């Protein structure tokens, strides 16, 4: 897109429903900032004069996940068709009981972040946490201690732009972000030194309005002050919980994610080829216990993480964390992880059908390179055709790709 300005490219990505809300574009221009749209998703807006360098538009074109996402093939890893690059794979949990309890699954990313910053190996970690002034919302934060890591523990099922943090690309730090943020930061870093990038399995970004709706269902009015809010953690899988005015209200993971939050996931996430953090050095996710159908069991218990090292750097960090007693692990196969992640497995296997249906209905889509989506779709041909038809109808109806 030679000659197209950064503003024009950003506008096209947003208007065609391809924006993930990662915030990486704001690193290219300080005059851009992430703001909540009327639909409750983070989108870049022009808030000041442009500071973009002459090559910013070109960098945006190769890094924005709304434009292109590339499968990674780091040296020393094997490529799994569902889980991407794998240099090592474990069932894992933090050895510290408090960290494990506060985390969404086994507390592994929290444990690694705290260990890296407290040991001095990393100057800081960048992640996401509740806004201290308005816990209904989620913001990027800097982590420089175990206490700060614990405060940021647990999934935040809401819009947040970790890649917009001004320290997100610092090579002497750690950045923990969604798969789209990991991909954008990896691309922006290019051949330059990058931070240790950690990510997690992601089912998509719900609208911020869904959090408000969840609170309303639990009897917390829009005019009430929320003192604390977490979506998961404090047990596994954890409950959506809000504290306000001396009382506490909560809902199960199934009720919150399944009933209210999950249905509002933005369109771009529904056509994502990488919900498993391929561009990271280290990825963690739930290692669900499953029923006889292979679907997760939501009984409260101690959590375990599926932990994947994707690069030699990530593998080195995991091995040293094990030796230091930061995490405890059991080596497993990538197929075991894929087996307890039905959403990621099914979405990736039928994504080519969804993309075909969307394109036939006139949607503009990002480019995806190297994921083997057609090969996966052929192995699930009937499901892929059904997905293509359903997506075609929804996109042609006009609602699917506007969020």
C-alpha positions as CSV (number, residue, x, y, z in Angstrom):
1,X,0.0,0.0,0.0
2,X,2.7,2.4,-1.1
3,X,1.7,6.1,-0.5
4,X,-1.1,5.3,2.0
5,X,-0.5,7.2,5.3
6,X,-0.5,5.6,8.7
7,X,-3.8,7.3,9.6
8,X,-5.4,5.9,6.4
9,X,-4.2,2.4,7.1
10,X,-5.4,2.5,10.7
11,X,-8.8,3.8,9.6
12,X,-9.2,1.0,7.0
13,X,-8.4,-1.7,9.5
14,X,-10.8,-0.3,12.1
15,X,-13.7,0.4,9.6
16,X,-13.5,-3.1,8.1
17,X,-13.7,-4.9,11.5
18,X,-10.1,-6.2,11.4
19,X,-8.8,-4.4,14.5
20,X,-7.8,-6.6,17.4
21,X,-7.4,-3.7,19.8
22,X,-3.8,-4.7,20.5
23,X,-2.6,-1.1,20.6
24,X,0.7,-1.7,18.8
25,X,0.0,1.2,16.3
26,X,0.3,3.7,19.2
27,X,3.9,2.7,19.5
28,X,4.4,4.1,16.0
29,X,2.7,7.4,16.7
30,X,2.2,9.1,20.1
31,X,-0.7,11.0,18.7
32,X,-2.7,7.8,18.6
33,X,-4.4,6.4,21.7
34,X,-6.6,3.5,22.4
35,X,-10.2,4.4,23.3
36,X,-13.4,2.4,24.0
37,X,-15.8,2.4,21.0
38,X,-19.5,2.6,21.5
39,X,-19.6,-1.2,21.2
40,X,-17.1,-1.5,24.1
41,X,-13.9,-2.5,22.2
42,X,-10.6,-0.7,22.2
43,X,-9.8,1.1,19.0
44,X,-7.0,3.6,18.0
45,X,-8.1,7.3,17.8
46,X,-6.2,10.4,16.8
47,X,-5.8,12.5,20.0
48,X,-2.8,14.6,19.1
49,X,-0.4,15.7,16.4
50,X,1.4,12.9,14.6
51,X,4.8,11.9,15.8
52,X,5.1,9.0,13.2
53,X,8.4,8.5,11.5
54,X,8.4,8.4,7.7
55,X,8.6,4.6,7.7
56,X,5.7,4.2,10.3
57,X,3.1,3.3,7.7
58,X,5.4,0.5,6.3
59,X,6.0,-0.9,9.8
60,X,2.3,-0.8,10.5
61,X,1.6,-2.8,7.3
62,X,3.9,-5.6,8.3
63,X,3.0,-5.7,12.1
64,X,-0.7,-4.9,12.5
65,X,-2.6,-8.2,13.2
66,X,-5.5,-6.6,11.3
67,X,-3.3,-6.6,8.2
68,X,-1.2,-9.8,8.5
69,X,-0.3,-12.6,10.9
70,X,2.5,-15.0,10.2
71,X,3.0,-18.5,11.7
72,X,6.3,-18.7,13.5
73,X,9.0,-21.4,12.9
74,X,11.7,-20.6,15.5
75,X,14.8,-22.7,15.4
76,X,14.8,-25.7,17.8
77,X,11.0,-26.2,17.8
78,X,8.7,-28.6,16.1
79,X,5.5,-27.3,14.5
80,X,2.3,-28.8,15.8
81,X,-0.7,-28.2,13.5
82,X,-2.9,-26.9,16.3
83,X,-0.5,-25.6,18.9
84,X,2.2,-24.1,16.7
85,X,5.9,-24.2,17.5
86,X,6.8,-26.4,20.5
87,X,10.3,-26.7,22.0
88,X,9.0,-28.1,25.3
89,X,5.6,-28.9,26.7
90,X,4.5,-29.5,30.4
91,X,1.7,-29.6,32.8
92,X,2.8,-27.0,35.3
93,X,1.9,-25.1,38.4
94,X,3.5,-22.4,40.6
95,X,5.1,-23.9,43.7
96,X,4.1,-21.0,45.8
97,X,0.5,-21.7,47.0
98,X,-0.6,-18.1,47.0
99,X,0.6,-17.5,43.4
100,X,-1.1,-20.7,42.3
101,X,-4.3,-19.7,44.0
102,X,-4.4,-16.2,42.5
103,X,-3.7,-17.3,39.0
104,X,-6.3,-18.3,36.5
105,X,-5.0,-21.9,36.1
106,X,-1.7,-22.9,37.7
107,X,-0.3,-19.4,38.2
108,X,2.7,-20.1,36.0
109,X,2.9,-16.8,34.1
110,X,2.5,-14.9,37.4
111,X,5.3,-17.0,39.0
112,X,7.6,-16.5,36.1
113,X,7.0,-12.8,35.9
114,X,7.6,-12.4,39.6
115,X,10.8,-14.5,39.6
116,X,12.2,-12.7,36.5
117,X,11.8,-9.2,38.0
118,X,12.7,-10.0,41.6
119,X,15.9,-11.9,40.5
120,X,16.9,-8.9,38.4
121,X,16.9,-10.9,35.2
122,X,14.2,-8.5,33.8
123,X,14.0,-4.8,34.7
124,X,10.2,-5.0,34.6
125,X,7.3,-6.9,33.3
126,X,4.4,-5.4,31.4
127,X,1.0,-7.0,31.7
128,X,-2.7,-6.3,32.4
129,X,-4.6,-5.6,35.6
130,X,-7.7,-3.9,36.8
131,X,-7.7,-0.2,36.7
132,X,-7.1,1.0,40.3
133,X,-9.5,3.9,39.8
134,X,-12.2,1.9,38.0
135,X,-11.9,-1.9,38.5
136,X,-14.6,-2.5,35.9
137,X,-12.0,-1.7,33.3
138,X,-8.6,-3.3,32.5
139,X,-5.4,-1.4,31.8
140,X,-1.7,-2.2,30.9
141,X,0.6,-2.1,34.0
142,X,4.2,-2.3,34.9
143,X,5.3,-5.1,37.3
144,X,8.5,-4.8,39.3
145,X,7.8,-7.0,42.3
146,X,6.0,-10.2,43.5
147,X,3.2,-8.1,45.0
148,X,2.6,-6.3,41.7
149,X,2.6,-9.6,39.9
150,X,0.0,-11.0,42.3
151,X,-2.1,-7.9,41.8
152,X,-2.1,-8.5,38.1
153,X,-2.7,-12.3,38.4
154,X,-5.7,-13.9,36.7
155,X,-7.3,-13.5,33.3
156,X,-9.0,-10.3,32.4
157,X,-11.9,-11.1,30.0
158,X,-12.1,-7.5,28.8
159,X,-10.5,-5.1,26.3
160,X,-6.9,-4.1,27.1
161,X,-4.1,-2.9,24.9
162,X,-0.9,-4.3,26.5
163,X,1.0,-3.6,23.3
164,X,0.3,0.1,23.7
165,X,2.4,0.3,26.9
166,X,5.5,2.5,26.2
167,X,7.7,-0.2,27.7
168,X,6.1,-3.1,25.8
169,X,9.1,-3.5,23.4
170,X,11.9,-2.9,25.9
171,X,14.5,-5.7,25.3
172,X,15.5,-5.8,29.0
173,X,11.9,-6.6,30.1
174,X,9.1,-9.1,29.9
175,X,5.8,-8.5,28.2
176,X,2.8,-10.7,28.9
177,X,0.1,-10.2,26.3
178,X,-2.6,-11.7,24.1
179,X,-1.5,-13.7,21.0
180,X,-2.3,-10.8,18.7
181,X,-0.2,-8.5,20.9
182,X,2.7,-11.0,20.9
183,X,2.5,-11.2,17.1
184,X,2.5,-7.4,16.7
185,X,5.4,-6.9,19.1
186,X,7.4,-9.7,17.5
187,X,6.9,-8.1,14.1
188,X,7.7,-4.6,15.3
189,X,10.9,-5.8,16.9
190,X,12.1,-7.4,13.6
191,X,15.8,-8.2,13.9
192,X,16.3,-6.0,16.9
193,X,16.4,-7.4,20.5
194,X,12.9,-8.0,21.9
195,X,11.6,-8.5,25.4
196,X,10.9,-12.0,26.6
197,X,7.3,-12.4,25.2
198,X,4.9,-14.5,27.2
199,X,1.3,-15.2,26.1
200,X,-1.6,-17.4,26.8
201,X,-4.4,-19.3,25.1
202,X,-7.1,-16.8,24.2
203,X,-10.7,-17.3,23.2
204,X,-11.1,-13.7,22.2
205,X,-11.8,-10.2,23.6
206,X,-15.3,-9.6,24.9
207,X,-16.9,-6.1,25.0
208,X,-16.4,-4.0,28.0
209,X,-20.1,-3.6,28.0
210,X,-20.4,-7.3,28.9
211,X,-18.6,-6.7,32.2
212,X,-21.2,-4.0,32.9
213,X,-24.0,-6.4,32.0
214,X,-22.5,-9.1,34.2
215,X,-22.4,-6.7,37.1
216,X,-26.0,-5.6,36.5
217,X,-27.1,-9.3,36.6
218,X,-25.4,-9.6,40.0
219,X,-27.2,-6.5,41.3
220,X,-24.4,-4.0,41.0
221,X,-25.8,-0.9,39.5
222,X,-23.9,1.4,37.0
223,X,-23.8,4.1,39.7
224,X,-22.2,1.9,42.3
225,X,-18.5,2.1,43.1
226,X,-16.7,-1.2,42.5
227,X,-13.8,-1.7,44.9
228,X,-12.3,-4.8,43.2
229,X,-13.2,-7.1,40.3
230,X,-11.7,-10.2,38.9
231,X,-12.8,-12.6,36.3
232,X,-11.0,-15.8,37.4
233,X,-8.4,-16.8,39.9
234,X,-8.7,-17.2,43.7
235,X,-9.2,-20.9,42.9
236,X,-9.6,-22.8,39.6
237,X,-11.3,-22.2,37.3
238,X,-12.4,-19.3,39.6
239,X,-15.5,-17.1,39.7
240,X,-16.3,-13.8,38.3
241,X,-16.3,-11.7,41.5
242,X,-16.9,-8.1,42.4
243,X,-16.6,-6.4,45.8
244,X,-18.6,-3.2,46.3
245,X,-19.7,-1.4,49.4
246,X,-18.7,-4.1,51.8
247,X,-20.5,-6.9,49.9
248,X,-19.2,-9.5,47.4
249,X,-21.1,-10.9,44.5
250,X,-20.0,-13.6,42.1
251,X,-20.9,-16.0,39.2
252,X,-19.3,-19.2,38.0
253,X,-16.9,-19.3,35.1
254,X,-19.6,-21.1,33.1
255,X,-22.2,-18.5,33.9
256,X,-19.9,-15.5,33.3
257,X,-17.9,-16.5,30.3
258,X,-20.4,-18.9,28.8
259,X,-23.5,-16.8,29.4
260,X,-22.5,-13.2,29.2
261,X,-18.9,-12.4,28.3
262,X,-18.1,-15.0,25.6
263,X,-21.0,-14.2,23.3
264,X,-19.7,-10.6,22.9
265,X,-16.3,-11.6,21.6
266,X,-15.4,-9.2,18.8
267,X,-15.5,-10.3,15.1
268,X,-11.8,-10.1,14.5
269,X,-11.2,-12.7,17.2
270,X,-13.6,-15.1,15.5
271,X,-11.4,-15.2,12.5
272,X,-8.1,-15.4,14.4
273,X,-5.7,-18.1,13.2
274,X,-3.6,-17.8,16.4
275,X,-5.4,-18.2,19.7
276,X,-2.5,-20.0,21.2
277,X,0.3,-17.4,21.2
278,X,2.6,-18.7,18.5
279,X,4.7,-15.5,18.4
280,X,5.7,-15.7,22.1
281,X,8.7,-17.3,23.8
282,X,6.5,-19.0,26.4
283,X,2.7,-19.7,26.3
284,X,0.5,-20.9,29.1
285,X,-3.2,-22.0,29.1
286,X,-5.6,-24.1,31.1
287,X,-4.9,-27.7,31.3
288,X,-8.6,-28.6,31.7
289,X,-9.8,-31.8,33.3
290,X,-12.3,-33.2,30.8
291,X,-15.5,-35.2,30.8
292,X,-16.1,-38.3,28.6
293,X,-16.9,-36.0,25.7
294,X,-13.6,-34.2,26.0
295,X,-15.2,-31.0,27.3
296,X,-13.9,-29.1,30.3
297,X,-15.1,-29.8,33.8
298,X,-15.6,-26.7,35.8
299,X,-15.4,-28.2,39.3
300,X,-13.4,-25.9,41.6
301,X,-10.0,-27.4,42.5
302,X,-6.3,-26.5,42.3
303,X,-5.3,-25.3,38.8
304,X,-2.8,-26.6,36.4
305,X,-1.4,-24.8,33.4
306,X,-0.4,-26.2,30.0
307,X,3.0,-24.6,29.6
308,X,4.7,-24.4,26.2
309,X,8.2,-23.2,25.4
310,X,8.3,-22.0,21.8
311,X,11.8,-20.7,21.4
312,X,15.3,-21.6,22.7
313,X,15.1,-18.5,24.9
314,X,11.7,-19.6,26.3
315,X,13.0,-23.1,26.9
316,X,16.0,-21.8,28.8
317,X,13.8,-19.7,31.1
318,X,11.4,-22.6,31.8
319,X,14.2,-25.0,32.6
320,X,15.9,-22.5,34.9
321,X,12.6,-21.7,36.6
322,X,12.1,-25.5,37.2
323,X,15.6,-25.8,38.7
324,X,15.0,-22.7,40.9
325,X,11.9,-24.3,42.3
326,X,9.6,-21.6,40.9
327,X,7.3,-24.0,39.1
328,X,6.7,-27.7,39.2
329,X,6.1,-29.6,36.0
330,X,5.2,-32.9,34.4
331,X,6.4,-33.3,30.8
332,X,3.5,-34.0,28.4
333,X,2.9,-34.1,24.7
334,X,1.5,-31.3,22.5
335,X,-1.3,-33.7,21.5
336,X,-2.4,-34.0,25.2
337,X,-2.7,-30.2,25.4
338,X,-4.7,-30.0,22.1
339,X,-6.9,-32.8,23.4
340,X,-8.1,-30.6,26.4
341,X,-8.5,-27.4,24.3
342,X,-11.6,-28.2,22.2
343,X,-12.3,-24.5,21.4
344,X,-8.8,-23.9,20.0
345,X,-8.7,-27.2,18.2
346,X,-12.1,-26.8,16.6
347,X,-11.7,-23.1,15.7
348,X,-8.3,-23.6,14.0
349,X,-9.4,-26.7,12.2
350,X,-12.5,-25.0,10.6
351,X,-11.1,-21.5,10.2
352,X,-10.5,-21.8,6.5
353,X,-14.2,-22.4,6.1
354,X,-15.0,-19.4,8.2
355,X,-12.6,-17.2,6.2
356,X,-14.1,-18.5,2.9
357,X,-17.6,-17.8,4.0
358,X,-16.7,-14.3,5.2
359,X,-14.8,-13.5,2.0
360,X,-17.6,-14.7,-0.2
361,X,-20.0,-12.4,1.7
362,X,-17.8,-9.4,1.0
363,X,-15.8,-9.1,4.3
364,X,-12.2,-7.7,4.1
365,X,-9.8,-10.1,5.9
366,X,-6.3,-10.0,7.2
367,X,-3.7,-12.2,5.5
368,X,-2.6,-15.3,7.3
369,X,0.7,-16.9,6.3
370,X,2.1,-20.4,7.1
371,X,-0.7,-21.8,9.4
372,X,-1.7,-24.7,7.1
373,X,-5.4,-23.8,7.5
374,X,-6.5,-25.4,4.2
375,X,-4.9,-28.7,5.2
376,X,-6.6,-28.6,8.5
377,X,-10.0,-27.8,6.9
378,X,-9.7,-30.7,4.5
379,X,-9.4,-33.0,7.5
380,X,-12.7,-31.6,8.8
381,X,-14.4,-31.0,5.5
382,X,-18.0,-31.4,6.6
383,X,-17.6,-29.1,9.6
384,X,-15.6,-26.6,7.5
385,X,-18.4,-26.4,4.9
386,X,-21.0,-25.9,7.6
387,X,-18.9,-23.2,9.1
388,X,-18.5,-21.4,5.8
389,X,-22.2,-21.4,5.2
390,X,-23.0,-20.1,8.7
391,X,-20.4,-17.4,8.4
392,X,-21.6,-16.3,5.0
393,X,-25.1,-15.8,6.3
394,X,-24.0,-13.8,9.4
395,X,-21.6,-11.6,7.4
396,X,-24.1,-11.0,4.7
397,X,-26.6,-10.1,7.4
398,X,-24.3,-7.2,8.1
399,X,-23.7,-7.5,11.9
400,X,-20.8,-9.9,12.2
401,X,-17.9,-7.8,11.0
402,X,-18.8,-4.4,12.4
403,X,-17.6,-5.0,15.9
